[in-house]
Amino acid sequence: MKRPRFMPRLGALAVASALLLPLPAAAQDLRIGVRAGPEAIDPHYMALGNHAAALKNIFDPLVWVDENLQVQPGLALSWSVVNDTTWEFKLRPDVKFHDGSPLTAADVKFSIERIPNVPGPDGGLVIYTRSIAGVDVVDDLTVRIRTNVPNAALPQDMTRLFIVSSRIARDSKAPEFNSGRAAIGTGPFRFVSWSPRGDLVMERVAGHWRGDAPWNRVTLVEISNDAARVAGLLSNRVDFVNYVPVSDITRLKRERNVSVFQGESIYTFMLYPDMREDMSLPAMRMITDKQGTPLPRNPFRDPKVREALSLAIDRQGIAQSVFEGTAVVANQLMPNYMFGANPNPAPLRHDVARARALLAEAGYPNGFRFPLYCSSDRLPGDGATCTALGQLFARVGLEVQVNAQPRTVFFPARTRGDYPITMAGWGTLTGEAGYALSSFVHCKREGGRYGAFNVSSYCNEAIDKIIAEAMGTLDDAKRRALFQEAQDKAVADGGQIPIVTLPTVWAGRANLSWTPRADEDTLAYFIRPR
């Protein structure tokens, strides 16, 4: 059963050069400079967007999603509801793994059941399988997925479920994938080699079910420095780059041999104040008065303090100064066009005087001191936004030590609870509000289905009840209304504080074509020679 959830207003701008440089006639090789490559070759290891985007070149998901986040047939040709808690998926016939073995329902069952057992620094893909109670093989090309509650968004969840071969060992870990022994997918390219923070090399698979890719060999070259990545394109070290910094867009549009492709991203920067009560924890002892004495209680648990943080943020200023006007002010937890988002949310104000007054009412007339931790190389502008937040918070009397860190340090430490407050990007990859609300707004409880990415110990039982009801509602109109209600209440409570939604920009040689994707995945198969 295929139900479109929304139609995003995705703008695409392609500026092509008048001078087209020919691609190498014989080799048909493509080198892509990426801000971040995979963290391993196991597709179930992490849920981070850069990890999934890289491995989608090698592994196919059960359900595909197009550039506008609309679900499409993938390895599953069709799907339908059997009853309120059972979905049936019909697989595409004649799909082969890279070792020549056929794709069957047993591989889908194996992949789903493997996910909860794959250790990863961010919780892996359990966010997509949390509602699954069991998987039944009906025949080689039919699989039924049983859920513990009605889940209308199961097809959307399956867009990030990568299928691996059931012929690999059940306990295969990252080293087996990184060496290539277990890296057996059905994607348009097969694994050749990979070095962490370096190159991922792939070769075209003949006879892929989509048709053969236009490139014989593809190399993802990790170049985390934005300026170096653009320089790599201009010097012909690479043919295509993602995450073009906004400061270079105008210049690249003037280059005769370069095309620029621009669209609207799904990623929103958000502030996550930690709500833990235990002030003896190392992270919470970092919150102090101006003299450095740890506070007796956590100020972020006070709604007035959280509202003051939000009021201190000049979202329009960040959109202009950090992103040169290309970012969109965020007034809710996801872009307005998504299913379950409010199409016209109330604007979040910037009011320094009111923020100071609220801090005083909460018992902090002189403010307090804390370190703010952010990613520095995950998404464009994350480090610069972190710096801007520190300056904005200083204007309301808060003393902030800004710590922008590489993603390899930031995300594992945040998951461990090492930080008292963080800022990072979140992308609602399925295009439905339930993905975000059930992941980081819902309370995280031992053995619970929801809250897998609730890194700040936020908990509001009233909102949880709305989210749970929405997640179990099959009626689209009712589910949308419940999601909108939950999101309104969550934003008002300030458990997570939205800042801006990012643009998404690629650039490549002028004789390449590309359609911008809202999820920002850079997929070699869809980069085409003109």
C-alpha angles and dihedrals in degrees: 000000000000119000119174108224102193145341111232121212093240112176118202125196121187118184110188131194124241088225113069115196112210119242117237103281098215108031102045089195123161127202117195122193109214129186090224132008128198122308090220134341095254103102091207094054099088141008096213112128096236090053095049094042093055095046094046084078089065105027127046123219121231090244123029126221122205129220090279093050092253113148115246136173112286123158083334111068093194143353135199142179114259093180137331092290103029131074124185121211123196112208127222110256124235096024112150131202117229090262090058097254118132124254111244138170087262089068091053091050091047093050095049093047092046096056100077090053098053111101114220137161095246103036095270122229099330086112087073098045100039094108095046115110097175147338124229126195108220095176136327093289102031128074130175121207117203119203129201090227132019106281115189091177097058093112089053090050089053092059088080095039105107116200118228127185117274086216092077118088113277090232096047108145136195096284092058090051094042091054091049096244093113098024094106113143140152096236126124092262132047125219117261106164144329137194120193111256086004138072130335108201121198137174130214118264112223115227098020113174091246092050127266118312117246092238127074093198130015127192123192105206113198109221107165095181109087096211092048091050092053090045088053090057094047092048093047093244086126132019100213136020137193130213096033107196112246091235089066100045097090093045093049091050087061093054110103095212098045134084122202122207118194133181144147118285130218092219120108125185111229138182116229114196111195114242101195116137100206104095091184090074112106092240093050093048086065088073104086144152119265090274093056099256112141113248119247093229136026109262092198090069089067112090089213091059092048091049089050090054090052094046090051092060116095097203095177090050091053091047089053103037101037099030101027091236097308096106123080123230108250117222096168139026097275140016115297095243096063124108107267095018120116109253091213109025121185110266117255106233130227108218119155095183093051091046091054090048093051092050089052091049089051091055100263105103090153094042123230140248131256141151118247115210123200140165113260104192108026100087133008113278097010095125093042091049089051090054091047091052091053090054093046093050090051089061091064094048101268119132109217131184106206116217114181108182138184112268091243088064100032104052100047090045092048090050089052090053096246095142133066095209133006143185123208142139124271125195121197092217098183094052092234124108093229090071091064100031095050093042107050108000097052115081115262111232131176107270092003124139097226139050097055092148098034095126096164101057090241113167131178112164094195091057091043090059092053092047093049091049092049093048090055096045118101096186106097098210094048093045092050092051092049092050091050091050092049092048093049091052093044093052091046091052092051097220086140120018118210119217116172138338112233131234119234119224134175131178133195145158112305093247092062127087128206137168112219115243122216090218089055093231111157105213118185094205091065096046101096136188112242 
